[in-house]
Every structure is written in C-alpha cells, then in structure tokens.
Amino acid sequence: MIPFRLIAGLALSLAAVTGAQAADAYPARPIRLIATFGPGSSIDIIARLVAKPLAEQLGQPVIVENKPGAGGDLATDIVAKSGKDGYTIGFASAGPITVNPNARSKMPYDPLKDLAPVALVATGPNVILVNPSIPVTNLQELIAYIKANPNKVNYASAGVGTSGHIAGELFQHLSKTEILHVPYKGNSDAITDTLGGRTQMVISGVPPILSFVKSGQLRALAVADAKRSPLLPDVPTVAEAGLPGAESVAWYGIVAPAGTPQAILDRLHDEIVKAVNNPETQEKFAGLGIVPSADSRADFGKRMADEYVRFKELFKQINLVMD
C-alpha cells in the first residue's frame, strides 16, 4: 500500500509542475484587461499605457475593455466571475476593492476572497478643484464660501466609491461642511460638467485635469497628498491649505480571479513590473503626475487588506452608506 503522505506529496508536486507548464504556455491568446471606468478616466488612461508594452512583452494583444458602472463594481464582478486562467484580468482602484464593500450592504463579490492581487501599478494624489466662477482662490476661502452659501455648491467625482468621492467625504467631515455629491461614470463627464458650471467643484486625479488647470479652465485649490505634485508645484497640499488629515492618494492595480494558478500570477506580475519600468511608460507616468510601483504581489495584497480595514473603521465614524 502506498503511504498517504507519499500520495499527497506526489499530488502537490504534480500541481506545481502543471502550474509551471501553464505559465510557460501562457499566454496563448489575447488577454482582456477590464477597466472599471470609461474612456478618459484615470483608470482608462493608465490601463492603456500599461497594456501597450505588456502586449509587446507577452507577444499577445492586451485588450482594454471599459465596463463602467456601479462605481467599478460591474467590471470587478466580471473579473471575479471569469475563468481562472489569466485571460481576463482587471484594472482596479480602491473603489470596488476597499470602498464599496464597506459602504454597501450587498456586494456581488468579496474582494479579498474572490480576487487575487497581481500588481500595484501606480499611485497618485487627488486634487480639489473648482470652476473659476466660484469666487475663491484657496481651500479656506472655499470652506467659508460653502458655509455662507448652503446648498449652492456641489462636487463631482468619477463615481460612487471612487477615491474622489472618499476625498469629498473626508473634506466635508474635517471642514464641517455639507455639499451634495454628484457621481458620474468616470472622470470625463464629471470634469466636463464642472467646466460647464453644472457642478461647481470636482475632485480628481491629476491626469485628466492637468491641461484644464494650465489653461485656467479649472482652479486647483489643494493636492490631497503629503507633498506637492511636481506637475502642480504652486498648488499647496491639504495640510498646507489648513486641512490636515484630508490626504487621499489613489492607487491603480491589476487583479485576477482568485484561484488563478500561482505561476501565471507571478508571470503577470513580473511582466507588468517590467512594463511599468519601461522608460517610455515611466516618462508618461511622470507627465501624468503618478508614481510607478514595483511592489511585490504580497505587498499589494497587504495594501488592499490594510486599506479595507481602515476604510471599514473610517466609514463607521463618518456614517458613510452608499446603498
């Protein structure tokens, strides 16, 4: 009779060999990269910058598919329920991973159980901006204006649960103001309506708003980070502007369905890091004001888990519910 331990050991060895063989043959066809927000959003812009060199390295097309809706939950659910073979992966942010699951009573997936971290691609701060028609030039003037003009200021974001939304909730909580949140299905529409004056304030990552700030079509009041953005050197941080604690740094990463073979996840991670370290990619990232990352899969997973716990506690304090 063959000992059970020997059988178990052989099974594990076979699984390891099978996983390694799968990674060697991977990818044999195009890869879908599901973006949680629409064209023109920070997610879309960064996903496409990464997809190009990644496709060249892997020798297969990496097709970015925009699936906006439900604050990123729609796209993330597609990824969570896709085949565990590395051919459908998601380009995600905090919204559908650490925000929505803590602010909604029902979720179609569990981000920490149904998704596997692949690679943290980049991080970048949010910026608090207003339409120039609002007679304010700094954050304290904005706070005073909101208090003196109740119900006259609203703020746009890329959607419910996005980092811009959370930054807005933090802003209200710390400044003791109340402003209406107007969520969109991506930064493009949120910025367009603020440019047109339909919304007075928008909170966004740097990439989509940079040209509008430089042209004077939007006024940047504060960067929600611990240090100033090199692309907006004259814009103070929230702490410098008198609102410490309002820091809100967005992150952008790639996830896969849980259960995807470890060897494929490792291959994807290594190739994504290589794509991010591509000099052309880094130059474009710098131009967008975002910081590339080379975190390990374990570090990315820890970031997701730690932020999940932090937001759970924060939302209880500020009574944030998004049902």
Number of C-alpha atoms within 10 A of each C-alpha: 3 6 7 9 9 10 11 11 11 12 12 12 12 12 13 15 13 14 16 17 13 17 20 13 9 19 19 12 12 15 19 18 25 25 29 29 31 22 17 15 25 25 24 21 16 23 25 18 17 22 21 16 21 22 18 12 14 19 14 15 17 24 17 20 20 18 19 21 18 19 24 29 25 16 25 34 21 18 27 24 16 16 16 17 19 22 21 22 30 27 30 26 28 22 26 26 24 24 26 27 23 25 20 13 10 11 14 13 19 14 24 16 11 16 24 22 25 29 29 29 27 18 18 23 26 23 31 25 25 31 23 18 12 14 11 17 13 18 22 15 13 18 18 13 16 18 17 10 10 12 11 13 19 19 23 30 30 29 24 28 28 25 25 30 26 22 24 25 21 20 24 17 14 14 18 10 14 18 18 15 19 17 20 21 22 27 30 20 18 25 28 14 18 23 20 11 15 14 22 21 31 33 29 31 31 22 23 17 23 18 12 14 16 13 9 11 17 23 25 28 23 27 31 32 22 18 15 18 23 13 16 17 11 12 20 23 26 25 17 15 16 15 18 15 14 24 22 24 19 23 24 21 22 23 30 29 29 22 15 17 19 17 19 24 24 16 18 23 23 17 18 26 20 17 23 24 18 14 11 13 19 17 11 13 21 15 14 22 19 25 14 20 18 18 17 17 19 12 14 22 20 13 16 21 15 13 16 21 13 14 20 18 13 14 17 12 10 13 10 16 12 13 9
